[in-house]
Amino acid sequence: MKKIISLLLLLAGAVEISAQDNTHWQCDIHAYEFDMTVYYSLVYNDEAVSDMANYDVAAFVGDECRGVGEVQTLSLTGGNTVSYGYIRIRSNQKTGETVSLMVYDKTLDMECHVNETIAFISQSLIGLPSSPMAFTFYDERPVTVKVTNTSREYGEANPAFEYTVEGPDLVGVPEITSDAGSESNVGTYAIIATRGSIKNVNVSFVNGVMTVTKAPLTISGGEYTIRRGNPLLEFVATYSGFKNNETEEVLTTKPMLITEATSLSEPGTYDIIVSGAEAQNYEIEYVKGTLTILILKGDANNDGKVTITDAVAIVNKILGNPSVDFNVVAADINDDGDITITDAVGVVNIILNNGSSAAPLLISNIEEIEPE
């Protein structure tokens, strides 16, 4: 094996490679005094090239061609062969020049720049047929990376950005970023694509747009219960959907909670209407609340308070001479299904046990009765 390699090197040193008619470049080999030799392999788009005959290689100093490569084949023990490139680089200086290299793809009719350069040293040798220097190069056809427009709700993390490619396949992937974060307000933000790990030479980028939309926020009116005649409670909104640990303080306008019921409304259930809230980053949905007004136990005459008049009304009812509107359920204090003098006494006891008869009373010691 070593004898074969030595013989090849000896022959290479004695033979000058002239410009060939079928090569992409031409070099006047007689115009230079010194030369060096390089054995090379080709790596295209990070993959080793097996069909090296499809590519021409040339060496340059500036725009001046200093040598044209050729493909050779070496027979190995066991009948195997290996292909490699051989190029003789020429100069009129013994040292000091930096040599660049180009590859011509015959199939694509495309010139590509080799990433590696060589420092010229007269009579030097780089590589061997069995261990050539790798010339790496990448597709130089135009390719465009277009970022896909997208959207997300306020407060959410950015989605995985996507893109499409127009042109040859990419070697590597772009880096795609946006200045928008989860706390960025509703609006539109640029999605920026940069080269990232892409190794294609001629790449252009078309940036995209991310639209941050309003997040859903639900405002509910809640549920409240009072007995007829007692003051209405303060209605307090509840919220579901705030992002970024925000509270109702981010609302530019607070909601209003309104009901048509009053403290003297008939027992029943009434809607609490929620409306009027505004926020920069939220799409607001309202859920109405409910106010339940219960019967005031002992309020026989249905005026919203328990007084001696109610005891009198019960007595008149018993005597069959009702002089006022009469609430049978409220008057049946002991809840035995009959209106008797016991109920009138019960009304008096409620008055005595709960303060002034002139004010509406919250009868907390009487079982609540839901409205019919």
Residue pairs with C-beta under 8 A, 6 or more apart in sequence:
1 76
1 77
1 130
4 74
4 75
5 74
5 128
5 129
5 130
8 72
8 74
8 129
9 37
9 125
12 37
12 86
12 88
13 37
16 29
16 35
16 88
17 29
17 67
17 68
17 69
17 70
17 86
17 87
17 88
18 29
19 25
19 26
19 27
19 28
19 29
19 68
20 68
20 70
23 56
23 58
23 68
24 56
24 58
24 104
24 106
24 111
25 56
25 58
25 65
25 68
25 102
25 104
26 65
26 68
27 58
27 65
27 66
27 67
27 68
27 90
29 67
29 88
29 90
31 90
31 92
32 66
32 90
32 91
32 92
33 91
33 92
34 90
34 91
34 92
34 93
34 94
34 120
34 122
34 123
35 67
35 88
35 89
35 90
35 91
35 122
35 123
36 88
36 89
36 91
36 118
36 120
36 121
36 122
36 123
36 124
36 125
36 126
37 86
37 87
37 88
37 89
37 124
37 125
37 126
38 86
38 87
38 89
38 118
38 125
38 126
38 127
38 133
39 84
39 85
39 86
39 125
39 126
39 127
39 128
39 129
39 132
39 133
40 57
40 69
40 84
40 85
40 86
40 87
40 127
40 132
40 133
40 134
40 135
41 48
41 49
41 52
41 84
41 85
41 132
41 133
41 134
41 135
42 48
42 49
42 52
42 55
42 57
42 85
42 103
42 134
42 135
42 137
43 49
43 134
43 135
43 136
43 137
44 55
44 103
44 105
44 112
44 136
44 137
44 138
44 139
45 138
45 139
45 169
45 171
45 199
46 136
46 171
46 199
49 55
50 83
52 71
52 83
52 84
52 85
53 71
53 83
54 105
54 106
54 107
55 103
55 104
55 105
55 106
56 68
56 69
56 103
56 104
56 106
57 68
57 69
57 85
57 87
57 101
57 102
57 103
57 104
57 114
57 135
58 65
58 66
58 67
58 68
58 69
58 87
58 101
58 102
58 104
59 65
59 66
59 67
59 68
59 69
59 87
59 89
59 99
59 100
59 101
59 118
60 66
60 99
60 100
60 101
60 102
61 91
61 97
61 98
61 99
61 100
61 120
66 89
66 90
66 91
66 99
67 87
67 88
67 89
67 90
68 87
69 85
69 86
69 87
70 85
70 86
70 87
71 83
71 84
71 85
71 86
72 83
72 84
72 85
72 86
72 129
73 81
73 82
73 83
73 84
74 81
74 82
74 83
74 84
74 129
74 130
75 81
76 82
82 129
82 130
84 127
84 129
84 132
85 132
85 135
86 129
89 99
89 118
89 120
91 97
91 120
91 122
93 120
94 121
94 122
95 119
95 120
95 121
95 122
96 120
97 119
97 120
98 117
98 118
98 119
98 120
99 117
99 118
99 119
99 120
100 113
100 114
100 117
101 113
101 114
101 116
101 117
101 118
101 135
102 111
102 112
102 113
102 114
103 111
103 112
103 113
103 114
103 135
103 137
104 110
104 111
104 112
105 111
105 112
108 141
110 139
110 140
110 141
111 140
112 137
112 138
112 139
112 140
112 201
113 137
113 140
113 201
114 135
114 136
114 137
115 135
115 136
115 137
115 138
116 133
116 134
116 135
116 136
118 126
126 133
127 133
138 171
138 199
138 200
138 201
139 168
139 169
139 171
139 200
139 201
140 200
140 201
140 202
141 167
141 168
141 200
141 202
142 167
142 202
142 204
143 165
143 166
143 167
143 168
143 170
143 200
143 202
143 203
143 204
144 165
144 166
144 167
144 203
144 204
144 205
144 206
145 163
145 164
145 165
145 170
145 174
145 193
145 198
145 203
145 204
145 205
145 206
146 163
146 164
146 165
146 166
146 205
146 206
146 208
147 161
147 162
147 163
147 176
147 191
147 192
147 193
147 205
147 206
147 207
147 208
148 161
148 162
148 163
148 164
148 208
149 191
149 208
149 209
149 210
149 211
150 159
150 161
150 162
150 191
150 208
150 210
150 211
151 210
151 211
151 212
151 213
152 158
152 159
152 210
152 211
152 212
152 213
153 212
153 213
153 214
153 215
153 216
154 184
154 185
154 186
154 212
154 213
154 214
154 215
154 243
154 281
154 282
155 182
155 183
155 215
155 243
155 244
155 281
156 182
156 215
156 243
157 182
158 178
158 180
158 181
158 182
158 210
161 176
161 177
161 178
161 191
161 208
163 174
163 176
163 193
163 208
168 200
170 198
170 200
170 203
171 198
171 199
171 200
172 195
172 196
172 197
172 198
172 199
172 200
173 196
173 197
173 198
174 193
174 194
174 195
174 196
174 198
174 205
175 193
175 194
175 195
175 196
175 197
176 191
176 192
176 193
176 194
176 196
177 191
177 192
177 194
178 189
178 190
178 191
178 192
178 210
179 189
179 190
180 189
180 210
180 212
182 243
182 244
183 244
184 212
185 212
185 280
185 281
186 212
186 213
186 214
186 280
186 281
187 211
187 212
188 209
188 210
188 211
188 212
189 209
189 210
189 211
189 212
190 207
190 208
190 209
190 210
191 207
191 208
191 209
191 210
192 207
193 205
193 206
193 207
193 208
194 205
195 203
213 283
214 279
214 281
214 282
214 283
215 241
215 243
215 281
215 282
215 283
216 241
216 282
216 283
216 285
217 239
217 240
217 241
217 242
217 279
217 282
217 283
217 284
217 285
218 239
218 240
218 241
218 284
218 285
218 286
218 287
219 237
219 238
219 239
219 255
219 274
219 277
219 284
219 285
219 286
219 287
220 237
220 238
220 239
220 240
220 274
220 286
220 287
220 289
221 235
221 237
221 257
221 272
221 273
221 274
221 286
221 287
221 288
221 289
221 290
222 235
222 236
222 237
222 238
222 272
222 289
223 289
223 290
223 292
224 233
224 235
224 272
224 289
224 290
224 291
224 292
225 291
225 292
225 293
225 294
226 232
226 233
226 263
226 291
226 292
226 293
226 294
227 293
227 294
227 295
227 296
227 297
227 362
227 363
227 368
228 263
228 264
228 265
228 266
228 267
228 293
228 294
228 295
228 296
228 299
228 304
229 263
229 264
229 296
229 299
229 303
229 304
229 305
229 360
229 361
230 263
230 296
230 360
230 361
230 362
231 263
231 360
232 259
232 261
232 262
232 263
232 291
233 291
235 257
235 259
235 272
235 289
236 257
237 248
237 254
237 255
237 257
237 274
237 277
239 247
239 248
241 282
242 250
242 282
243 281
248 254
250 279
250 280
250 281
250 282
251 277
251 278
251 279
252 278
252 279
252 280
253 276
253 277
253 278
254 276
254 277
255 274
255 275
255 276
255 277
255 286
256 274
256 275
256 276
257 272
257 273
257 274
257 289
258 272
258 273
258 275
259 270
259 271
259 272
259 273
259 291
260 270
260 271
261 270
261 291
261 293
263 304
263 360
264 303
264 304
265 293
266 293
266 371
267 293
267 294
267 295
267 371
267 372
268 292
268 293
268 371
269 290
269 291
269 292
269 293
269 371
270 290
270 291
270 292
270 293
271 288
271 289
271 290
271 291
272 288
272 289
272 290
272 291
273 286
273 288
274 286
274 287
274 288
274 289
275 286
277 284
277 286
278 284
292 370
292 371
293 371
294 368
294 369
294 370
294 371
295 327
295 329
295 330
295 369
295 371
296 304
296 305
296 306
296 330
296 360
296 361
296 363
297 306
297 330
297 333
297 350
297 363
297 366
297 367
297 369
298 306
298 310
298 330
298 331
298 333
298 346
298 347
298 350
298 361
298 363
298 366
299 305
299 306
299 310
299 327
299 330
300 310
300 311
300 313
300 314
300 317
300 326
300 327
300 330
300 331
300 347
301 309
301 310
301 313
301 324
301 325
301 326
301 327
302 325
302 326
302 327
302 330
303 309
304 360
305 357
305 358
305 359
305 360
305 361
306 347
306 350
306 351
306 354
306 357
306 361
306 363
307 351
307 357
307 358
308 347
308 348
308 351
308 357
309 324
310 330
310 331
310 347
311 344
311 345
311 347
311 348
311 351
312 344
313 322
313 323
313 324
313 326
313 331
314 331
314 339
314 341
314 343
314 344
314 347
315 341
315 344
316 322
316 323
316 324
317 326
317 331
317 339
318 339
318 340
318 341
318 344
328 339
329 369
329 372
330 369
331 339
331 343
331 347
332 338
332 339
332 343
333 342
333 343
333 346
333 347
333 350
333 366
334 342
334 343
334 346
335 367
350 361
350 363
350 366
351 357
353 365
354 361
354 362
354 363
355 361
